[in-house]
Amino acid sequence: MEYHVAKTGSDKNDGTRERPFLTISRAAAIAEEGDVVVVHEGVYRECVSPENGARTSKGRITYEAADGERVVIKGSEIVDGWEKADGVYKAEAQNSIFDGVNPYSEIIEGDWYMTPLDHRLHTGQVYIDGEALAEAASVEEARGRAMSWYAEVNDSTTVFYANFGDKTPDGALVEVNARRSCFCPRHTNIDNITVRGFEMAQAATQWSPPTSEQTGILSVNWSRGWIIEDNVFHDARCCAVCVGKERSTGHNLNTRYHRMPGYQVQLEAVFAARRIGWSRERIGSHIIRNNTIYDCGQTGIVGHLGGAFSEIYGNHIYNIANKHEFYGYEIAGIKLHAAIDTQIHDNRIHDCLLGTWLDWEAQGVRVSRNLYYNNETDIWIEVTHGPHTVDNNIFGSEHNFLNAAQGGAYVNNLFCGATNRYDVRDRSTPYHLPHSTEIKGCACVYGGDDRYYQNIFVGGSHDNVWKRGTVMYNGFTASEEEFIKMATEHGRGDIERYANVRQPAYIGNNLYLGGAEPFEREDGAVVDETDPQVKFIEDGGEVYVEITLPACASDVKAKMIGADDLHMTRLSEGEFENPDGTPISTGRAIFGGERLLGCAGPFESAEAGRRRIRVW
């Protein structure tokens, strides 16, 4: 069945093309397996909550914008009647416009949340002609701060005070957040939904750590098999696309009760999820592709547990958390916990506080052919034990990589900035049976057990923490045989003998330019003082990288790296495999086909001289 929705329709109609519904929610209440909901041009101010999912992917229910028509779903409402009031504009709205919780009485809060301000912020937001204003602490602050707002909540109304700077609300569109989401099922396990071609914006999303119910402009709400494609998401107070956990497995218990550290609460959430059926067969396996995501306070894509076995590709993610209004340890363009076997590839991520953060149990994750630049830090991989693969990426920011993990393979990347590698010995975190949520054991991160092959490292400033190249592995063992020999000779303590010997660093055939430094025991390192003068150029919708490679770039003894070239991880005893269990291959270059033999870095060839290469 095909249902139609249009601004000229009525929810009393039957939903045909000739007699369309007025709201998407009306269609979402009745759409069943195999149905398609086609939404025609216009702005829809509602939260779409599909009542039904589909039992199989072949019977999926599709929600799509009509071909060639702009369909916007907003979590906001219009507020008019603005009057000048002692240096600001003032307007009043009935609290009945808010769906459930009033965002102007709900503070942003949760585990691992913090703010540099001396006052608490709210999930509400005010916009003029689509531009978000900053929240002020008082009416007085708003008077002296251009492009800011303040709100007072009364029993039946909310009063807004706004300083629109050089703008005036007369004839302008002024909107305020009114709903937490634009698209979110009320129930869990609403599976096999496709959402395609919409613009969704201006939602009062709440801070979403891994230990709470997680929400976004679009939330799958603990379901399986969604396809989220060709959409535009922007202006989420916190998060845009959420594939994360639900409430029953814990909701900010650390913040609410302070009985145990957040680490312990998160560990319990993993086991609680297992008890309610967190498995490959029931949760995750989403596809998030070809979306544009920007102007969000916390994350572009977020998910603890529910993002496992998913594929995230072709997305353009930018301007995430770069207003610095609030902060916390859950901020990134993509922030995933327990993203088992998730494939993140061919994305463009820039101008974010942090590009991608893979935290806890990133076992089987592959980060491939992504373009990162102009972020404060490009990628952080934390407290996971491998195997995880990072290949053929361009890391173009000053700080490329926070490595608080072990068991990773880093192959054919361009590292333009510095790396910070550190151990995490006070948090024992789970690892899993291959391609499964079944927990095999727990371990802390001793550091090492990493593989670096055929990367290009660019030199620059070093300090005691951030290093250029692989020099941070000096002092590590260089093979599993050496590690075992030293551990067994170290002493009698069952734990101490392994904890006090550095795990192996498998490092070879990398290219170091402009002062980047190799691992002291690396075989096949090629070092040249040439400054490659890497530059990123945005030209319309395309991005180019300019780089100068010396003649010695072709001296790198590079080959097609596959699973047979990578050692099994020590603690999790995992092989480097695709999600279907087949061996990985890292031969495909960024924005191109198979690379030529003898080529380090993510490009198709190691041609010497100044080159301009399209990378997006």
C-alpha positions in Angstrom: 0.0 0.0 0.0 1.3 3.5 -0.8 0.1 6.3 1.4 0.5 10.0 0.6 0.9 13.0 3.0 0.5 16.6 1.9 -0.1 20.0 3.4 -3.3 20.2 1.4 -4.6 17.0 2.9 -6.7 15.9 5.9 -6.2 13.2 8.4 -9.8 12.2 7.7 -8.8 11.2 4.2 -7.8 7.7 3.2 -4.2 8.6 2.3 -4.3 8.1 -1.5 -2.5 10.4 -3.9 -5.8 12.1 -4.6 -6.9 12.3 -0.9 -3.7 12.5 1.1 -3.3 12.7 4.9 -2.3 16.0 6.5 0.2 14.6 8.9 3.0 12.0 8.6 1.9 10.7 12.0 -1.5 9.7 10.7 0.2 7.5 8.1 2.7 6.2 10.7 -0.1 5.0 12.9 -1.4 2.6 10.2 1.5 1.7 7.9 2.3 -2.0 7.9 4.8 -4.4 6.3 5.6 -3.5 2.7 3.9 -0.1 2.8 5.4 3.2 1.5 4.6 6.6 3.0 5.3 9.4 0.4 5.4 12.9 1.9 5.0 15.9 -0.3 6.6 19.3 0.0 6.2 21.4 3.1 7.1 21.9 6.7 5.7 19.3 9.1 5.9 20.2 12.8 5.4 16.9 14.5 7.2 13.9 15.9 6.6 10.9 13.7 6.3 7.7 15.8 5.9 4.6 13.6 3.5 2.2 15.3 4.6 -0.8 13.3 7.8 -2.3 12.0 8.4 -5.2 9.6 9.5 -8.7 10.5 12.0 -8.9 7.7 14.0 -6.5 5.6 12.1 -7.6 2.5 8.9 -6.3 4.0 10.4 -3.0 5.3 8.2 0.0 5.7 9.5 3.1 3.9 9.0 6.8 4.7 10.3 9.0 1.9 10.1 12.5 0.6 8.4 12.8 -2.8 10.8 12.9 -5.6 12.2 16.4 -6.1 10.2 17.9 -3.3 11.7 19.5 -0.1 10.1 18.0 3.0 11.1 19.4 6.4 10.1 17.8 9.7 10.7 20.2 12.6 10.8 19.8 16.3 10.1 23.5 16.8 7.1 25.8 16.8 6.7 29.3 15.6 6.5 32.1 18.2 5.3 35.5 17.1 4.0 38.6 18.8 7.4 39.9 19.8 7.6 43.3 21.5 10.5 45.5 22.6 11.1 45.3 26.3 14.0 47.3 27.7 16.8 46.2 25.4 15.4 42.9 24.3 12.4 41.5 22.5 9.8 39.6 24.5 7.1 37.1 23.5 4.9 34.6 25.3 3.9 31.1 24.3 1.4 28.7 25.7 2.9 25.6 27.3 0.5 23.5 25.3 2.7 23.8 22.3 5.3 21.6 24.0 5.1 17.8 23.5 5.5 16.3 26.9 8.4 18.0 28.8 8.8 21.7 28.4 12.4 22.1 27.0 12.7 25.4 28.8 12.3 23.8 32.2 14.4 20.7 31.3 18.1 21.2 31.9 20.7 19.4 29.9 22.2 16.8 32.2 23.4 13.3 32.6 26.4 11.1 33.2 29.7 12.5 32.0 28.1 15.9 31.3 29.7 19.1 32.3 29.6 22.8 31.4 32.1 25.6 31.6 29.4 28.0 32.5 28.2 29.1 35.9 24.6 28.3 35.0 22.7 25.3 33.7 21.6 25.1 30.1 18.2 23.8 28.8 17.2 21.5 26.0 15.3 24.4 24.4 16.7 26.6 21.7 15.6 29.8 19.9 16.1 30.5 16.2 15.7 33.5 13.9 15.5 32.7 10.2 17.1 29.3 11.0 20.1 30.7 13.0 20.4 29.5 16.5 20.8 31.9 19.4 22.9 31.2 22.5 21.3 30.7 25.9 21.9 33.5 28.4 21.8 33.0 32.2 19.4 35.9 32.7 17.4 38.6 31.1 20.2 41.0 32.0 22.8 38.9 30.2 20.6 38.7 27.2 20.4 42.5 27.0 24.1 42.8 26.7 24.8 39.7 24.5 23.8 39.8 20.9 22.1 36.7 19.5 21.1 35.3 22.8 17.9 34.3 24.6 16.5 33.6 28.0 13.2 32.0 29.1 11.0 32.0 32.2 8.5 29.1 32.6 5.2 29.8 34.3 2.2 27.5 35.1 0.6 27.9 31.7 3.0 30.0 29.6 6.7 30.3 28.8 8.0 33.9 28.4 11.0 34.4 26.0 13.4 37.2 26.0 15.7 37.5 23.0 18.5 39.7 21.7 18.5 39.3 18.0 21.5 41.5 17.4 21.3 43.3 14.1 18.2 41.4 13.2 14.6 42.1 14.1 11.7 39.6 14.5 9.4 41.8 12.4 8.8 39.8 9.3 11.3 37.1 10.4 10.7 33.5 11.2 11.3 32.9 15.0 11.1 29.3 16.2 11.6 27.6 19.5 12.3 23.9 20.2 9.1 22.1 21.3 9.7 18.4 20.8 12.6 16.1 21.7 12.6 14.3 18.4 11.3 14.6 14.8 11.2 10.8 14.1 11.1 8.2 16.9 9.0 5.2 17.7 7.3 5.2 21.1 8.0 1.5 21.4 11.2 -0.5 21.1 11.8 -3.2 18.5 10.1 -1.4 15.6 12.3 -3.0 13.0 13.2 -2.6 9.3 12.2 1.0 8.7 13.6 3.1 5.9 13.7 6.9 6.3 14.7 8.7 3.1 15.1 12.2 1.7 13.9 14.4 4.6 15.3 17.4 6.3 14.9 17.2 10.0 15.8 20.0 12.4 15.4 21.9 15.6 14.8 19.3 18.2 15.2 19.5 22.0 17.4 16.4 22.3 18.8 15.5 25.7 22.4 14.7 26.5 23.0 11.1 25.6 25.8 9.3 27.4 26.1 5.5 27.1 24.4 5.0 30.5 21.1 6.7 29.7 18.2 6.5 27.3 19.7 8.0 24.2 17.7 10.3 22.0 18.2 12.2 18.7 16.4 14.2 16.1 15.9 10.7 14.6 16.0 7.8 17.0 15.5 4.1 16.2 14.7 3.3 19.8 16.4 0.0 20.3 15.4 -1.6 17.0 17.0 -3.5 14.1 17.6 -3.0 10.4 16.8 0.7 9.8 18.0 2.4 6.6 18.6 6.1 7.1 19.6 7.7 3.8 19.8 10.9 1.8 18.5 13.1 4.7 19.7 16.4 6.1 19.8 16.7 9.9 20.7 19.9 11.7 20.3 22.0 14.8 19.9 19.2 17.4 20.4 20.7 20.9 22.5 17.5 21.6 22.3 14.6 19.1 21.1 14.2 15.5 20.9 10.5 14.7 20.6 8.0 17.6 21.0 4.3 17.3 21.6 3.8 21.0 20.3 2.2 24.1 16.9 2.4 25.8 16.0 3.3 29.3 15.5 -0.1 31.1 19.3 -0.9 31.0 20.0 2.2 33.1 19.3 5.9 33.0 22.0 8.3 34.4 22.3 6.2 37.6 25.7 7.7 38.4 24.4 11.3 38.2 21.2 10.4 40.1 22.6 8.3 43.0 26.5 8.6 43.0 26.8 5.1 44.5 29.5 3.9 42.0 31.6 5.4 39.2 30.1 5.8 35.8 32.5 3.1 34.5 30.8 0.6 36.7 27.3 1.7 35.7 28.3 1.4 32.0 29.6 -2.1 32.6 26.3 -3.1 34.2 24.5 -1.6 31.3 26.3 -4.0 28.9 25.2 -7.0 30.9 21.7 -5.6 31.3 21.4 -5.3 27.6 22.5 -8.9 27.1 19.7 -9.9 29.5 17.0 -8.1 27.4 18.3 -9.6 24.1 21.1 -7.5 22.8 22.3 -9.7 19.9 23.1 -9.6 16.3 19.8 -11.2 15.5 17.7 -8.6 17.4 19.4 -5.2 17.6 21.5 -3.0 15.3 22.5 -3.8 11.7 21.5 -0.3 10.6 22.6 1.5 7.5 23.3 5.2 7.8 24.3 6.6 4.4 24.6 9.7 2.3 23.2 12.1 5.0 24.3 15.6 5.8 24.6 16.3 9.5 25.6 19.6 11.0 25.2 22.2 13.8 24.6 19.8 16.7 25.7 20.4 20.3 26.9 16.9 21.2 27.0 14.4 18.3 26.0 13.8 14.7 25.5 10.0 15.2 25.4 8.5 18.7 24.8 5.0 19.9 25.7 2.6 22.8 25.1 -1.0 22.0 22.4 -0.4 19.4 24.9 0.6 16.7 26.5 -2.8 16.5 26.8 -4.5 13.1 25.9 -1.3 11.3 27.3 0.4 8.3 27.9 4.2 8.2 29.1 5.7 5.0 28.9 8.5 2.5 27.9 11.0 5.2 29.0 14.6 5.5 29.3 15.6 9.2 30.4 19.0 10.4 30.1 21.8 13.0 29.5 19.4 15.9 30.1 20.8 19.4 32.2 23.7 18.0 30.2 26.4 19.7 31.6 25.1 23.1 28.3 26.0 24.9 28.7 22.8 27.0 31.0 19.9 27.2 31.2 16.3 28.4 32.9 13.0 27.6 30.4 12.0 24.9 31.0 14.5 22.1 32.0 13.7 18.5 30.8 13.7 14.9 30.3 10.0 15.4 30.3 8.7 19.0 29.7 4.9 19.3 30.1 2.5 22.2 30.2 -1.3 21.6 30.1 -0.8 17.9 30.9 -4.5 17.2 31.6 -5.1 13.5 30.4 -1.6 12.6 31.9 -0.4 9.3 32.5 3.4 9.0 33.8 4.4 5.6 33.8 7.1 2.9 32.6 9.8 5.2 33.7 13.5 5.3 34.0 14.8 8.9 35.4 18.2 9.6 35.1 21.3 11.9 34.1 19.1 14.9 35.4 19.1 18.4 36.2 15.4 17.8 35.6 13.6 14.5 35.0 10.0 15.6 35.1 8.4 19.0 34.9 4.7 19.3 34.6 3.7 22.9 34.4 0.3 24.6 34.1 -2.9 22.7 34.9 -1.6 19.2 35.7 -5.1 18.2 35.6 -5.7 14.5 35.2 -2.0 13.8 36.7 -0.8 10.5 37.3 2.8 9.8 38.2 3.1 6.1 38.6 5.8 3.4 37.3 8.6 5.6 38.3 12.3 5.2 39.0 14.2 8.4 40.2 17.8 8.6 39.9 20.9 10.7 38.8 19.0 13.8 40.3 19.6 17.2 41.0 15.8 17.1 40.2 13.5 14.3 39.7 10.1 16.0 39.8 8.5 19.5 39.7 4.8 20.1 39.3 4.0 23.7 39.4 0.9 26.0 38.9 -1.8 23.4 41.0 -4.8 22.8 40.8 -5.4 19.0 40.8 -6.5 16.4 39.9 -3.1 14.8 41.1 -1.8 11.5 41.8 1.8 10.5 42.9 2.0 6.9 43.2 4.4 3.9 42.0 7.4 5.8 43.2 11.0 5.7 43.7 12.5 9.1 44.3 16.1 8.4 43.9 17.9 11.7 46.7 19.1 14.1 45.7 16.3 16.5 45.0 13.1 14.6 44.6 10.2 17.0 44.0 9.5 20.7 44.9 5.8 21.1 43.7 4.4 24.4 43.2 0.9 22.9 45.1 -2.2 22.0 44.9 -4.7 19.2 44.5 -2.3 16.3 45.7 -2.3 12.7 46.6 1.0 11.1 47.3 0.6 7.4 47.9 3.0 4.5 46.7 6.2 6.3 47.9 9.7 5.9 48.6 11.2 9.4 49.1 14.9 9.0 49.1 15.6 12.8 50.1 14.1 16.1 49.1 11.0 18.1 48.7 10.6 21.8 49.0 7.0 23.0 48.3 6.0 26.6 47.4 3.0 28.7 44.2 2.5 30.7 44.9 0.1 33.5 42.2 1.1 35.9 39.2 0.0 33.8 38.6 -3.6 32.8 36.3 -3.7 29.8 34.6 -6.5 27.9 35.7 -8.3 24.7 33.5 -10.7 22.7 33.4 -13.8 20.8 34.0 -13.0 17.1 31.1 -11.3 15.4 28.9 -11.6 18.5 27.7 -9.8 21.5 28.5 -12.8 23.6 31.1 -11.7 26.2 34.3 -13.7 26.2 36.1 -11.9 29.0 37.3 -8.5 30.4 40.7 -6.9 30.4 42.3 -3.5 31.0 44.3 -1.8 28.3 48.0 -2.4 28.6 48.8 -0.5 25.4 50.5 -1.9 22.3 49.6 -5.0 20.4 49.2 -2.5 17.5 50.1 -2.8 13.8 51.3 0.2 11.7 52.1 -0.6 8.0 52.5 1.6 5.0 51.3 4.9 6.5 52.5 8.3 5.7 53.4 10.4 8.8 53.9 14.2 8.5 56.3 15.9 11.0 55.7 19.0 13.1 55.7 20.0 16.7 56.1 17.3 19.4 55.5 17.5 23.1 55.5 15.1 26.1 52.1 13.8 25.1 51.5 14.3 21.3 54.1 12.6 19.0 54.5 12.7 15.2 55.1 9.2 13.8 55.4 6.0 15.8 58.2 7.0 18.1 55.8 6.6 21.1 56.3 2.9 20.8 60.0 3.0 21.7 60.6 0.5 24.4 57.9 -1.9 23.3 58.6 -5.5 22.3 58.6 -6.2 18.5 57.1 -9.6 18.3 54.8 -11.9 20.2 57.7 -14.4 20.8 59.8 -11.7 22.4 56.8 -10.6 24.6 56.1 -14.1 25.8 59.8 -14.8 26.5 60.2 -11.6 28.5 57.0 -12.1 30.4 57.8 -15.7 31.4 61.3 -14.6 32.5 60.0 -11.5 34.3 58.9 -13.1 37.6 56.4 -15.4 39.2 53.4 -13.1 39.6 50.6 -14.3 37.3 49.4 -10.7 36.5 52.6 -8.8 37.0 54.7 -10.7 34.5 52.3 -9.7 31.7 51.5 -6.2 33.0 55.1 -5.1 33.3 56.3 -6.1 29.8 55.2 -4.0 26.9 53.0 -5.7 24.4 54.4 -6.0 20.8 54.4 -3.2 18.3 54.2 -4.6 14.8 55.5 -1.6 12.8 57.0 -1.6 9.3 57.4 0.0 5.9 56.0 3.5 6.8 57.0 6.8 5.2 58.1 9.6 7.6 58.2 13.1 6.2 59.2 16.6 7.6 60.5 15.4 10.9 58.1 12.6 11.8 60.0 9.9 13.7 59.8 6.1 13.4 59.7 3.3 16.0 63.2 2.6 17.0 62.9 -1.0 15.8 61.0 -0.5 12.6 62.0 -2.5 9.6 61.6 -0.8 6.2 61.1 2.8 7.4 61.7 5.5 4.8 62.6 8.8 6.4 62.9 12.1 4.5 63.0 15.7 5.8 60.8 17.0 2.9 57.8 19.0 4.2 54.9 17.6 2.2 53.0 20.9 2.7 49.6 19.2 2.9 46.7 21.6 2.1 43.0 20.9 1.9 40.9 22.8 -0.7 37.1 23.0 -0.7 35.8 23.7 -4.2 32.0 23.7 -4.3 30.9 20.3 -3.0 34.3 18.7 -3.7 37.4 18.5 -1.6 41.0 18.2 -2.8 44.2 17.5 -1.0 47.5 19.0 -2.2 50.6 17.2 -1.1 54.3 17.1 -2.1 55.9 13.6 -2.1 59.6 13.1 -2.4 61.1 10.6 -4.9 61.9 8.2 -2.0 58.2 7.7 -1.4 58.4 4.9 -4.0 61.1 3.2 -1.9 58.5 2.0 0.6 58.3 -1.7 0.3 54.6 -1.7 0.3 52.2 -4.4 -0.8 48.5 -5.3 -0.5 48.0 -5.8 3.2 45.4 -8.4 4.2 44.5 -10.5 7.2 47.4 -12.9 6.7 49.8 -10.0 7.3 48.3 -9.0 10.6 48.9 -10.9 13.8 46.0 -12.3 15.8 45.3 -9.9 18.7 46.8 -11.1 22.0 44.1 -10.7 24.6 40.9 -11.1 22.5 42.6 -13.6 20.2 40.7 -12.2 17.3 41.5 -12.4 13.6 41.2 -9.4 11.3 38.0 -10.2 9.4 35.0 -8.7 7.7 31.7 -8.9 9.5 30.9 -12.1 7.5 34.0 -13.8 8.7 36.0 -13.4 5.5 39.6 -12.0 5.7 40.0 -8.3 5.3 41.9 -6.6 2.5 43.1 -3.0 2.7 44.0 -2.5 -1.0 41.3 0.1 -1.9 42.5 3.7 -1.9 40.5 6.7 -0.8 38.3 8.1 -3.6 39.7 5.5 -6.1 40.3 1.9 -6.9 43.0 -0.6 -6.0 46.3 1.1 -5.2 49.5 0.4 -7.1 52.1 -1.9 -5.5 54.8 0.0 -3.6 52.5 2.8 -2.4 52.3 4.0 1.1 49.4 6.2 2.3 45.8 6.2 1.1 46.4 7.2 -2.5 46.4 5.1 -5.7 50.1 5.8 -6.4 53.2 7.3 -4.8 53.9 9.7 -7.7 56.6 12.2 -6.7 56.2 16.0 -6.7 53.3 18.3 -6.0 49.9 16.7 -6.6 46.3 17.8 -6.3 44.1 14.8 -5.5 40.3 14.8 -5.3 39.3 13.1 -2.0 35.6 13.9 -1.8 
